[in-house]
Amino acid sequence: MASGLLALLDDVAGIAKLAASSLDDVGAAAGKASSKAAGVVIDDAAVTPGYIIGFTPDRELPIIAKIAKGSLINKLIFLLPLALLLSAFAPWALTPLLMIGGTYLAFEGTEKLVESVLPHAHHEHPVEPDLGGTVEQIEDEKVRSAIRTDFILSGEIMAISLASVAARPIWEQAVALVIVAILITAGVYGAVGFIVKMDDIGLHMAGRRRRGTRLIGRGLVRGMPIVMEALSAIGSFAMLWVGGGILLHGLEHYGFKAVPDFIHDLAHRVAELAGTLGPVLAWAIDAVAAAIVAVIVGLVVVILHTGFVRIRQRIRPS
């Protein structure tokens, strides 16, 4: 009896140690997955502030909260189950789905680029909300657009994260992806909220008594519009960079390695010649090359989309 009880206690202790070890493994897996997705996280943080430009300060944080909520729903409700199902039953489908997402990002980024060069181009294929609508309608459309873009970026984050933990049991994959989804969403949109409210912080500081504090506050107030415009441009480039990177990775996966290999070789040679600046220049070459690929693909999609819209307008009954 006593020996049986001791054996049971030993078993319980062993199970507890195993559970603790598993939790440590999950934590390590989540950390590894998060670090692997860090590049896309930066892109996500750069893209989002562009959707806030033009709204009054009192609506900035509520809009960010709506986008953050949509982002979390994207990751936990849609992408997490899909990622686990694909990992278990159809791992071959992951790359085509990512390439579709990359093409969408290429289209979005290229469309913004076209509209910056040809300001009236959006009249032929409107994707922005009708400026004649109410503020609420414009805000809702901006939020929906941001959540659609976030879906692609979140999909890339979850896919990269899944690849980092693919060798682990399915329940560890699930827990690790949940941790990644929550931490990354909180980190990205917390940072975005801080960025867009920096001008308000500057106004508060500009009213303080200390001269140095006032000077910093005034600098923030004057500088934040420039920062926001710069973030909008960075966000557009980020769409192209990430979209092109996804497409290049897909080409490489399917054996079309000529273009990816050329870019990698060029980046490697420049890095060897540049010394300490090599890693930075190699990254820049990879990013710019990916963006160029995205612009080429995006222009094709923009042309097709414009033609489709024109045809639909002609056949639409008056």
N, C-alpha and C positions, 0 to 999 in steps of 0.2 A: 504494500500500500504506500509506504513512505517512499520506496524507490520509484514507484510509479508516479507519485506526485513530483518528486525531484526531476524525473525525466520530462514530465509535462512542463515544469518551470524552465528547464533547459531549452525545450522546444520553443516556448514563448519568448525566451530571451534571444534565441537564435533568430526567430521571426522579426523581433523588434530591431535587432542589429541589421538584418537584411533590409527591412523597411527604411531604416535610417540611411543605410548605404545607398539604397535606391533613390531616396530624396536628394542625397548629395550628388548622385549621378545626374538626376534631372536638373538640379541647379547648375551643374557644370555644363550640361548640354545646352541649357537655355542661354548661359553666358556665351558659349561658343557660337550658338546660332545668332545671337544678337550682334556679336562682333562681325560675323560674316556679312550681315545685312547692313552694316553701318553706312556703306556708300549710298545705298538706296534711301536710308533714313535721312541723310543730308539732303538728297534731292527732294524728298517729301517735304522737309522743313522749308526748303527754298521755294517750292512751287506754291504752297498754301497762301502766303501773304498777298500774292497777286490777286486773290479772290476778295480781299478785304478793301482794296483801294477804291475810293469813291464813296464809301459809306461814312455816316456820321460816327464820331467816337463812341457814342453810347451803344451802337449796334455791333461794334467790332468783336467784343468778347462773346456776346450771344451767338454771333455767326460762327466764330471759332468753335464754340461749344457744340453747335449743331453739326459742324463738319467732323469734330472729334467723335461725337456719338455715332455718326454714319460710318466713320472709319472703323470704330470698334465693332459695329455690326458687320461691316464688310469682312473683317478678319475672323471674328468668332462664329458668326451665324452662317456665312457663305463659304469663306475660303478655308477655314479649318476643317470642316467635314469633307470638303472637296479634296483638300490636300491629302487627308488620311485615306480617303477612298482611292485616290489615284495611286498613292504609295502602295496600297494593298493589292489593288486589282488591275490598274492600268498605268503603270509608271511611264509607258511609252507616250501617253497623251500629254504629259506635262510640257514638253518642249513645244509642240504645236500651239498649245494654249498660250504659252508665254510669248510666242512669236506674234500671235494675234494681238496680244496686249501691247507688244513692242510697236507693232504697226499703228495701233491707235495713238500711242504716245507720239510717234513720228508725225502723224497727221495733225494732232493738237499743236505740237510745237511748230511745225512748218506753217500751219495756218496763221498762227500768231506772227510768225516772221513775215509772211506774205502781207498781212494786214498792216504791219509796221512800214513796209516798203510801198504798198499800194493801199492807202487808207480807205478807199471806197470798195475794196474787194469784198468786204463782208456783206455788202448789199446783195451780192449775187448768191452767196451761200450763208445766210445768217445762222450763226450758232449762239451769238450773244443774245441776252434777253432784249425784247423790244423796249427801247428807251421811253416809249410812250405809255408804258404800263405803270402800275403803281409801284411804290418803293418796296412793298411787301412781295409783289410778283418778281421784281428784279432780284431781291434778296433770295427768294426761294429758288430761282433759276441758278443764281450764282452758287448756292449751297449744293444743289443737285449736280451742277457741273463739277464742283470741287470733289464731291463724293464719287462721281464717276471716274475722275482722274485718280483719286485715292485708291479706288478699287484695283486699278492696274498696278500702281506702286505697291500697294499692300500685297497684291498677288505675287509680285516679285520678291518682296520681303519674306513672305511665307514660304515661297518656293526655295529661296536660298537657305532659309532656316531649316526647312525640311531636309534639304540635301545634307545639312550638317549633322542631322540626328537620324538619318535614314537607317543606320545599322542597329539602332536601339529597338526595344520592344515597342509595340504600337501605343501602349498606354504612356510610356515615357515620351514618345514623340508628341502625343496629344498634350500632355502637361507642359512640356517644354515650349510648344507653340503657343499655348495659352499665356504662359509667362511672357514670352517674347511679344505677343500681340498687345498685352496690357502695358508693359513697360515702354515699348516703342511708341504706342499711341499717346500715353501720358507725357513722355519726353518730348515728342515732336510738337504736339499742340500746346504743351506748357511753354516751350521755347517760342513758338509762334505768338502766343498770347503776350509773352514778355516783350517780344520785338515790336508788336504793333501798338503797345501801350507806352513805349519809351518816350513818345512825345508828351504824353500826359505826365509822366514822371518828370520830364524836363520842365514843364510848366510849374509843377509843384516846387521844384528846386529853384526855379528862377524867382520865386517869391520869398525865398529864405533871406535871412539877414546877412549871412556870411558872403563876402564878395566872390570868393572862389566857387562856392556852391551855386551862386547866381550865374556865374560865367559858364559853368558846366551845364546848367539847366538851359540857358539860352542856346548853347551849342547843340544840345540834343534837339531842341525845338526846331532850330534851323536845319539841322542835318538829317532828321528822320524822314522828311519827304524824299530826299535824295536817296537815302538808304532803302526806302520802300520801292522806289522806281528801280533801283539797282537789283533788289530782290526779285522784282517782277521779271527783269531781264535774265537773272540767274535761273529763275524758275523755268522760263521758256527754254534756256539752254539745257537745263537739267532734264526736261522732257525729251529733248533730242538725244542727249548723252545716254540716258538710260534706255530709251527706245532703240537707238542704234546698237547699243551694247547687247541688248536682248537678241536683236536680229543677227548680229555677228556671231553670237554664241550658238544660235540655232543653226546657222549655216555651217559652222564648224562641227556641230553635233551630227549633221547629216552628210558630212564628208566634203562639203564645198569649202575647202580650206585656203584657197588662193588669196582671197582678200584678207581674212583674219590673220593668216601667216605673214603676209606682207606688212600689215600694221604692227604685229608683234615684233617682226624682225627690225623694222624701222625704229620702233621704240627702244629695242634692245641696243641697237648700234648707237643711237643718240645718247642713251644712258651711259654706255661705255666711254664715250668721248667727253661727256660732261662732268665727270668726276663726282663731286659731292652733290651736285645738282641733278645727277642722273635720274634718280627715282622720281623727282618732281617733273622733269621734262618727259620722262617715259609715260607718266600718268597723263600729262597734258596731251601728248600725241595720241594716246589711246582714246581720251575723251573727245578731242576734236575730230579724230577720224570716225568715231562712232556717231558723232553729231552730223558729219557730212553724209554718212550712209543714211541716217534718218531723214535728212533733208531730201535726198534723192528719192527715197521711198515715199516720204510724205508728200512731195510735189506730185507724184503719180496719183496718190490717193486724193489729194486736193483737186486735181484736174478731173478725175473720175466723179468725185462728189459734186463738183460744180456742174458738170455735164448732166448728172442725174437730176439735180435741182432744177436746171433749166428745162429739161424734158418734162419733169413733173409739173412745172409752172405752165408749160404750153398746153398740156393735155388736161389740166385742171379746169372744170367747168366754171365759167365766169358768173 
